[in-house]
Amino acid sequence: MQPGPTARILMCPPEHFAVSYAINPWMDPTAWSRDGDKFAALARREWNQLHHTLRNLGAAIELLPAAPGMPDLVFTANAAVVLDGTVLLSRFRHPERRREEPNVEKAFLGLKAHGLVDAIKRLPEGLVLEGAGDCVWDQTRDWFWMGHGPRSHAGSQKVIEEVFGVEAVPLELADDRFYHVDTALSALPRGEVMYIPQAFSPAARRAIRARVPLAQRIEISGEDANLLAANAVCIGDTVVMSGCSPKLRGKLTARGYRVEPTPLRAFLRSGGAAFCLTLRLDWQSAAKRATADATAA
């Protein structure tokens, strides 16, 4: 019997990716327009390399169809929060991205028809939550790190906890460059939390330090923050990221990780990197894993 995939991930090809508007400090439509064809070709090469890397690590990749006029649809992390087969669809703050919502819902209905997700839920009216971009799952601690402020409403915490039956730890974001929590924090599979302290409010920094022991905290600053190194995809002990300094690579290697740099320079121009370009469909809570183990036994 062949082993199953190491992860199941939703991605969207960058056929229509561009920086055609500005909704975060990374985005410069004027600079993009001067060399748009060059940047678009670079985006395709870099996305294909990321796709290839994840496939080589054993991931099964599902595709969300690209659509004209929706350049940021490529950032599938923002599409929804997914846990235990339940999908909570996003609602976007900016009108430029709200047009993605029907395409995302249609794609998840297709995944449900193929048995890859079980249920699709919607946020209550008036709430904004931009998917896994602001809900990073921490498998070690069995909770979500939930960002709020620039894009998502703090009031979404209660909805996350009711829908998924797990805790959501609210973290207020305090730097517009790190507008989603996934740009500033990564929960690594051995229990470490890699994060950019200056991206968070003082209260959020206190929450991280209270909940993560010093030995498991990896603080990021400077060059690595500018590379969005915290916006990483972890499969097994491999950390796939847009790039990192020798110092950060050394820290990760010393902890038993293999760093797989995958340059994503075109996507950095839009404020996104590896995690932004992916959405895990197969995360399970501790309760779900325990039920599955009991059934298997």
C-alpha positions in Angstrom: 0.0 0.0 0.0 1.4 3.4 -1.0 1.6 6.0 1.8 -0.8 8.9 1.8 0.3 12.5 1.1 2.3 14.3 3.8 0.0 17.2 3.4 -2.9 18.3 1.3 -2.6 21.9 0.1 -4.7 24.3 -2.0 -2.8 26.5 -4.4 -3.8 28.8 -7.3 -1.7 29.3 -10.4 -0.4 32.9 -10.9 -1.9 33.3 -14.4 -3.4 36.6 -13.5 -1.1 37.7 -10.6 0.1 41.3 -10.7 0.5 44.2 -8.4 -2.3 46.3 -9.9 -3.5 48.1 -6.7 -2.0 48.8 -3.2 -3.6 47.5 0.0 -0.4 47.1 2.0 3.0 48.8 2.1 4.7 46.2 0.0 2.6 46.9 -3.1 3.7 49.4 -5.7 1.6 49.2 -8.8 3.7 51.9 -10.6 6.9 49.9 -10.1 5.2 46.7 -11.3 3.8 48.3 -14.4 7.2 49.4 -15.6 8.4 45.8 -15.8 5.1 43.9 -15.6 5.9 41.2 -18.2 9.2 40.5 -16.5 7.7 40.3 -13.1 4.8 38.1 -14.3 7.2 35.6 -15.9 9.2 35.6 -12.7 6.1 34.9 -10.7 5.2 31.9 -12.9 8.8 30.5 -12.5 8.8 31.0 -8.7 5.3 29.6 -8.2 6.2 26.5 -10.3 9.3 26.0 -8.2 7.3 26.2 -4.9 4.7 23.8 -6.4 7.5 21.4 -7.4 9.2 21.6 -4.0 6.0 20.8 -2.1 5.2 17.9 -4.4 8.7 16.5 -3.9 8.0 16.7 -0.1 5.0 14.4 -0.6 2.2 17.0 -0.6 -0.9 16.5 -2.7 -1.8 19.8 -4.4 -5.4 20.8 -5.2 -5.8 23.8 -7.5 -8.1 26.8 -7.2 -8.6 28.1 -10.8 -7.1 31.5 -11.5 -9.5 34.2 -12.7 -8.9 37.5 -14.5 -9.2 40.7 -12.5 -8.3 38.8 -9.3 -4.5 39.1 -9.0 -4.4 38.1 -5.3 -6.5 35.0 -5.7 -3.1 33.3 -5.9 -2.7 33.8 -2.1 -4.9 30.9 -1.1 -4.1 31.1 2.6 -6.6 34.0 2.7 -9.4 31.9 1.2 -10.6 30.2 4.4 -9.8 28.6 7.7 -9.9 24.8 7.4 -9.7 22.3 10.3 -11.1 18.8 10.7 -12.7 19.0 7.3 -14.7 22.1 8.1 -14.2 25.2 6.0 -14.9 28.7 7.3 -15.0 31.0 4.3 -13.3 34.3 4.4 -14.7 37.8 4.2 -12.2 40.4 3.0 -11.8 43.9 4.3 -10.8 45.5 1.0 -13.2 45.6 -2.0 -10.4 44.7 -4.3 -10.3 41.2 -2.7 -14.0 40.8 -2.0 -14.6 39.9 -5.6 -12.6 36.7 -4.9 -15.2 35.3 -2.5 -17.6 33.7 -5.0 -14.7 31.9 -6.8 -13.4 30.6 -3.5 -16.8 29.3 -2.4 -17.3 27.6 -5.8 -13.9 25.9 -5.4 -14.7 24.6 -2.0 -18.0 23.3 -3.1 -16.0 21.3 -5.7 -13.6 20.0 -3.0 -16.6 19.0 -0.9 -18.1 17.1 -3.9 -14.9 15.2 -4.1 -14.8 14.4 -0.4 -11.8 16.5 0.4 -13.7 18.7 2.8 -16.8 17.9 4.8 -18.6 21.2 5.6 -18.6 24.8 4.5 -19.6 27.6 6.9 -19.8 31.4 6.6 -19.0 34.2 8.9 -21.9 36.1 10.5 -22.7 39.4 8.7 -20.5 42.3 9.6 -17.4 40.3 10.6 -14.2 40.3 8.6 -11.7 37.4 8.8 -9.1 36.8 6.1 -8.7 33.0 6.4 -5.6 31.2 7.5 -3.7 34.5 6.8 -5.0 35.5 10.2 -5.5 32.1 11.7 -2.3 30.1 12.0 -2.8 26.6 13.3 -0.5 25.4 16.0 -0.6 21.6 15.9 1.6 21.3 19.1 -0.7 23.4 21.2 -4.0 22.6 19.5 -5.1 26.2 18.9 -5.1 29.0 16.4 -2.9 32.1 16.7 -5.5 34.7 15.4 -4.2 38.0 14.1 -6.5 41.1 14.2 -6.3 44.8 13.5 -5.2 45.6 9.9 -7.4 43.1 8.1 -9.5 40.9 10.5 -11.8 41.7 13.3 -11.0 40.7 16.9 -14.7 39.6 17.2 -13.9 36.7 14.9 -12.2 34.9 17.8 -15.6 33.8 19.2 -16.7 32.4 15.8 -13.5 30.5 15.3 -13.9 28.9 18.7 -17.5 28.0 18.2 -17.0 26.6 14.7 -13.9 24.5 15.3 -14.2 23.8 19.1 -10.6 24.9 19.8 -9.0 28.0 21.3 -8.1 31.0 19.2 -5.4 33.1 20.8 -5.9 36.8 19.7 -2.8 38.7 18.7 -3.1 42.4 17.7 -0.9 43.3 14.8 0.9 46.7 15.1 3.0 47.1 12.0 1.2 47.7 8.6 4.0 45.7 6.8 2.8 42.6 8.7 -0.9 43.0 8.0 -1.7 39.3 8.5 -0.4 37.1 11.4 1.0 34.6 8.9 3.5 37.3 7.7 4.9 37.5 11.2 4.5 34.2 13.0 5.0 30.5 12.1 4.2 27.5 14.4 6.8 24.9 13.7 6.1 21.2 14.0 8.5 20.5 16.9 6.7 23.2 19.0 8.8 26.3 18.3 7.1 29.5 17.4 9.1 31.7 14.9 7.9 35.3 15.0 8.7 39.0 14.5 8.3 40.7 17.9 7.9 44.2 16.4 5.0 43.1 14.3 2.8 42.7 17.4 1.4 45.1 20.0 2.9 44.9 23.6 -0.1 42.9 24.8 0.3 40.4 21.9 4.0 40.0 22.6 3.2 39.3 26.2 0.6 36.7 25.1 3.2 34.9 23.0 5.8 34.9 25.7 3.3 33.7 28.3 2.3 30.8 26.2 5.5 29.7 24.5 8.5 28.9 26.7 11.7 30.8 26.0 13.5 27.7 24.6 10.7 27.4 22.0 10.7 31.1 20.8 12.7 32.0 17.7 12.6 35.8 17.3 13.1 37.2 13.8 14.2 40.7 12.8 15.9 42.7 10.2 16.8 40.9 7.0 14.7 37.9 7.7 11.6 40.0 8.5 12.0 41.7 5.2 12.2 38.3 3.4 8.9 37.3 5.2 10.9 34.3 6.6 8.1 33.7 9.1 5.7 33.1 6.2 6.9 29.6 5.9 5.4 26.2 5.0 6.4 23.3 7.2 6.1 19.7 5.9 7.6 17.2 8.3 11.0 18.7 9.4 11.4 20.7 6.3 10.8 24.5 6.4 10.1 26.0 3.0 10.6 29.7 3.0 11.3 32.6 0.6 14.8 33.0 2.0 16.6 33.5 5.3 19.9 34.7 6.7 22.7 32.3 7.6 22.0 33.1 11.3 18.3 32.0 11.1 19.2 29.0 9.0 21.7 28.0 11.7 19.1 28.3 14.4 16.6 26.1 12.5 19.2 23.5 11.5 20.4 23.3 15.1 16.8 22.4 16.1 16.6 19.6 13.6 15.0 21.3 10.7 16.0 21.3 7.0 15.6 24.7 5.5 14.4 24.7 1.8 14.8 28.2 0.4 12.5 28.9 -2.5 12.9 32.5 -3.7 9.6 34.3 -4.1 10.7 37.8 -5.1 7.7 38.5 -7.3 5.3 37.7 -4.6 7.2 39.7 -2.0 6.3 42.7 -4.1 2.7 42.0 -3.0 3.5 41.2 0.6 3.3 37.5 0.3 5.5 34.4 0.4 5.3 30.6 0.8 2.6 30.3 3.5 0.4 33.0 1.7 0.5 30.9 -1.5 -0.8 27.8 0.2 -3.7 26.6 2.3 -3.6 23.4 4.3 -6.7 21.3 3.9 -5.8 18.5 6.1 -5.1 20.0 9.6 -6.7 18.0 12.4 -7.3 18.9 16.0 -6.2 16.7 18.9 -9.8 15.5 19.4 -10.1 14.5 15.7 -6.8 12.7 15.7 -7.8 10.8 18.9 -11.1 9.8 17.3 -9.3 8.6 14.1 -6.8 6.6 16.2 -9.5 5.0 18.2 -11.4 4.0 15.1 -8.2 2.6 13.5 -7.6 0.5 16.6 
